[in-house]
């Protein structure tokens, strides 16, 4: 089944299978949380690093 979660807290979505990041109504990123973080760039990466999440432990 598919569950769509709209969240303002990253804790809510770090365990999801896929993350879709929208910016000004446009899909700008779509991948697993780990892949988005390990890319080292992008909106999701910035949110995770600015939020002080331990990347190795969380993902």
BAKOLVO-297746 format. One record per residue (C-alpha): residue in three letters; x, y, z. Coordinates in steps of 0.02 Angstrom, whole numbers, plus 50000, padded with zeros to 5 digits. Layout:
<rs>
ALAXYZ
...
</rs>
This chain:
<rs>
UNK500005000050000
UNK500515018049977
UNK500505030950116
UNK500785049250079
UNK501495058750227
UNK501645077550227
UNK502805082650368
UNK503715097450438
UNK504815086850553
UNK506145075850477
UNK505965062850615
UNK504295058650536
UNK505005053950366
UNK506765047250394
UNK506125029250397
UNK505095031050238
UNK505515021050082
UNK505565036449971
UNK505615055249994
UNK504845067449871
UNK505465085349893
UNK504435099249816
UNK505015117149794
UNK503765130349735
UNK502585116649677
UNK503895107449575
UNK504625090349615
UNK506485093449638
UNK507085077549725
UNK506465059649730
UNK507455045349809
UNK507755035849970
UNK508205046350122
UNK509955038750126
UNK510275042149941
UNK509695060249958
UNK510855063050105
UNK512345053950032
UNK512195064449873
UNK512935078449979
UNK511865092049902
UNK510055097249884
UNK508625103049993
UNK508415086950091
UNK510295085850126
UNK510285103850189
UNK508785100750303
UNK509575085250378
UNK511275093350408
UNK510545109750474
UNK509395099850589
UNK510895091850672
UNK510415074050632
UNK511745060650650
UNK511745054350472
UNK512575037550508
UNK511405033150650
UNK509775039550574
UNK509995033050396
</rs>
